[in-house]
Amino acid sequence: MNQPPDPFEFLKNLWGPMGLPLAGLMAPTLIPDEIERRIAELKSVENWLNMNLNVLRLTIQGLELQKASLAALQGAAGNTTPGASEPAGREDPSKK
C-alpha cells in the first residue's frame, strides 16, 4: 500500500535549494542544545547585519560630507568671478 505524499515535501523541495531551513521554521524542537545552537546562529547573523548597517551608515555620512564640501567649494568659487576688479588699494600698477 502506497503512503500518501507528504504535503510539506513539495515545499521542502522548493525552498531547500535556497538554503532556507523550512523544517526548522515549521517544527520547533524540544532539544535544549538545538535551541541554544539556533540562538547562537541567529545572534551571529544579527551581529553581522548590525556591522553592515554601521558600515552603510558611515558610507552615507562620508558621501554627505563630500557633497557638502563640494557645494562649499563651488559656492566659494562662485563668489569670485574671473575678471572682476580688484578691491580699492590693491590695483595692479601695470594696468595704469
C-alpha positions in Angstrom: 0.0 0.0 0.0 1.4 3.4 -1.0 1.7 6.1 1.6 0.0 9.4 0.8 2.5 12.1 -0.3 3.8 14.4 2.4 2.1 17.8 1.9 5.3 19.6 3.0 7.6 17.6 0.8 6.9 19.9 -2.2 7.7 23.0 0.0 10.9 21.4 1.3 12.0 20.7 -2.3 11.0 24.2 -3.4 12.8 26.1 -0.6 15.5 23.6 0.2 18.0 24.6 -2.6 17.7 28.2 -1.5 19.1 27.4 1.9 16.0 28.2 3.9 15.6 25.7 6.8 11.8 25.2 6.2 11.6 22.2 8.5 13.2 24.2 11.4 10.7 27.0 10.9 7.7 24.8 10.8 8.6 22.3 13.5 10.0 23.7 16.7 12.5 21.5 18.5 12.4 20.4 22.1 16.1 19.7 22.4 17.7 22.5 24.5 21.1 22.1 22.8 19.5 22.6 19.4 17.7 25.7 20.6 20.9 27.1 22.0 22.6 26.5 18.7 19.9 28.2 16.8 20.0 31.2 19.2 23.8 31.4 18.7 23.5 31.3 14.9 20.8 34.0 14.9 22.9 36.2 17.1 25.8 35.8 14.8 23.6 36.8 11.9 22.3 39.8 13.9 25.8 40.9 14.7 26.8 40.6 11.0 23.8 42.6 9.9 24.5 45.3 12.5 28.1 45.6 11.4 27.0 46.0 7.8 24.4 48.6 8.8 27.1 50.6 10.6 29.3 50.4 7.5 26.4 51.6 5.4 25.7 54.5 7.8 29.4 55.6 7.7 29.4 55.4 3.9 26.3 57.6 3.7 27.8 60.1 6.2 31.0 60.2 4.2 29.2 60.9 0.9 27.1 63.6 2.6 30.2 65.2 3.9 31.8 65.0 0.4 28.6 66.5 -1.1 28.7 69.4 1.4 32.4 70.0 0.8 31.9 70.2 -3.0 28.9 72.6 -2.5 31.1 74.8 -0.3 33.9 74.8 -2.8 31.5 75.6 -5.7 29.9 78.4 -3.6 33.3 79.9 -2.8 34.3 79.7 -6.5 31.1 81.3 -7.5 31.8 84.4 -5.2 35.0 85.3 -7.1 34.3 85.7 -10.8 37.2 85.9 -13.2 38.0 89.4 -14.5 36.4 91.2 -11.5 38.0 94.4 -10.4 40.5 94.3 -7.6 39.5 95.9 -4.3 40.4 99.5 -3.7 44.1 100.0 -2.8 45.0 96.6 -4.4 45.0 97.6 -8.1 47.8 96.3 -10.3 50.1 99.2 -11.1 51.0 97.8 -14.5 47.4 98.3 -15.7 47.6 102.1 -15.2 
